[in-house]
Amino acid sequence: MSKNKLLNIRIDPELKKKAKKIASADGRSLSNWVTRLIVREVEKAEKQRASETKR
């Protein structure tokens, strides 16, 4: 059984084309590139929340 879940999103075709080009230049699939972006933003939000909690 897969440990990953499928996430269906709607995206403007031109934006997808640009994102795919960036991902490819980075040697990644679009899926992997988007996953890395989400991980980065989640980590940033968690750090921000943690620092606000300490106040």
C-alpha positions as CSV (number, residue, x, y, z in Angstrom):
1,M,0.0,0.0,0.0
2,S,1.3,3.4,-0.9
3,K,2.4,5.8,1.8
4,N,1.6,8.8,-0.4
5,K,-1.9,10.3,-1.0
6,L,-3.1,11.7,-4.3
7,L,-3.9,15.4,-4.3
8,N,-6.0,16.7,-7.2
9,I,-5.8,20.4,-7.8
10,R,-6.9,22.7,-10.6
11,I,-4.3,25.0,-12.0
12,D,-4.2,27.5,-14.9
13,P,-2.6,25.7,-17.9
14,E,0.0,28.5,-18.4
15,L,1.0,28.4,-14.7
16,K,1.4,24.6,-14.9
17,K,3.5,24.9,-18.0
18,K,5.8,27.5,-16.3
19,A,6.0,25.4,-13.1
20,K,6.8,22.2,-15.1
21,K,9.7,24.1,-16.9
22,I,11.1,25.2,-13.6
23,A,10.8,21.7,-12.1
24,S,12.5,20.2,-15.1
25,A,15.4,22.7,-14.9
26,D,15.8,21.6,-11.3
27,G,15.9,17.9,-12.3
28,R,12.6,17.2,-10.7
29,S,9.1,16.0,-11.7
30,L,6.4,18.6,-11.3
31,S,4.9,16.5,-8.5
32,N,8.1,16.3,-6.6
33,W,8.7,20.1,-7.1
34,V,5.3,21.0,-5.8
35,T,5.7,18.6,-2.8
36,R,9.0,20.3,-1.9
37,L,7.2,23.7,-2.1
38,I,4.5,22.5,0.2
39,V,7.0,21.0,2.7
40,R,8.9,24.3,2.7
41,E,5.8,26.4,3.4
42,V,4.5,24.0,6.1
43,E,7.9,24.1,7.9
44,K,7.9,27.9,7.7
45,A,4.4,28.2,9.1
46,E,5.2,25.8,11.9
47,K,8.3,27.8,12.9
48,Q,6.3,31.0,12.8
49,R,3.6,29.4,15.0
50,A,6.2,28.1,17.4
51,S,7.8,31.5,17.7
52,E,4.4,33.2,18.3
53,T,3.6,30.7,21.0
54,K,6.8,31.5,22.9
55,R,5.8,35.1,23.2
